[in-house]
Amino acid sequence: MQSLRDLGVKISEQQAEKILKSMDKNGTMTIDWNEWRDYHLLHPVENIPEIILYWKHSTIFDVGENLTVPDEFTVEERQTGMWWRHLVAGGGAGAVSRTCTAPLDRLKVLMQ
């Protein structure tokens, strides 16, 4: 319970005991590595779309040169205009970085 509290997740003692009992297969009330692994890999889920949404936003498509692009935006992000803000922020960052670094790179080449 303390570890979850440190992460900002508050659960009751009954909830913690329920989680522990669902993970504990041999009844010792201690969780070994195999029980931990099996629980998190094989535990049935209730909300598949939420898991898919999490994986969509946690996976990153690497296009090289330390640039990353998310897979796609959610419906809420499209409706609120979040995609537009990302586009403007990315364009602005690219323009500023090229404007600031190009003269320095040219100067570096000339001095070589």
N, C-alpha and C positions, 0 to 999 in steps of 0.2 A: 504494500500500500504506500509505503514511504517513497519507493522509487517512482511510482506513478504520480504521487504528489509533486515530486521534484520535476516531473515532466509537465505539470500543470493539469493532470487528469485526476479528478477527485472521485473516488469510489467508496462505497460503504464496506464495512467488514463482511457483510453477507455477500456482496457482489464479489469481493476478493476471494472468499471461501468457495463460492460457486465456480469461479474461474479456475482456482486451484484444483478443485475436485474434477472438473471437466478435463484438465490436462493430466491429472495423475491417474495412470492406468493400473498401477500395481498396488494402490492403496496405502502408500507410505507417507503421503502428504509432503513429499519432497519431489522435486522435478529434476530428472536427469536430462542429459543432452538429447537422448532419443525421444523422450516424451515431449520435450520442448519442440524439437524439429517436426515430429509427427503432428503435433497439435497445429502448428502454424502452416504446415504444408497441406495437411489433409482435413483441416477443420471445415465443416460445411458453412457456407455463408448464406445470409438471408437477402442481401441487396446486391445483386450482380451488377446493375447499372452503376452503382456508386463505386464499385471496385474497378470497373472499366474506366470510369471517369478519372479515378486516381491514377491508374496506369497510363492513361493518355497524357496526363500532365506531368507525370514523373519520368516518362521516357523522353529522351531528347535525341533529335536527329542531328548528327554532327556533319556540317558541311565544310569542315576544314578551317584552318587559320583561326582557331579558337572561337568560331561563330557557332551558335546553336540556335535551332529553330524548333519550337514546339510542334507537335503533330498537327493539331488543329484547335480552333477556339470552340468553346461550348456555346450553346444557344444563348445563355445569359450574357456571356461576354460579347457576342455579336449584337445583342439588343441594347446593351449599355454603351456600346461604342468603344469597348476596351481594345478591340483590334486596331481601331484608328489611332489610339494613343500609342500602342506598340509601334505602329508604322511610323508615326511622326518621331517618336523617341529614337528609333533605330536609324531613320534617315538623318535626323539631327546629329546623332552621335557619329555617324559615318562621315558627314560633311565636316564636322569640327575636327575629327581625327585626321582626315586627309588634308584639310587646310593647315593644320598646325604641324603635322609631321612631314609633309611634302617639302616645304622649304628647308627644313633641317636635314632631310635626306639628301637633297640636292647640294647643300653646303658641305655635307660630309663627303660626297663623291668628289666635289671640286677640290676639297682639301687633300684628298688622297692622291 
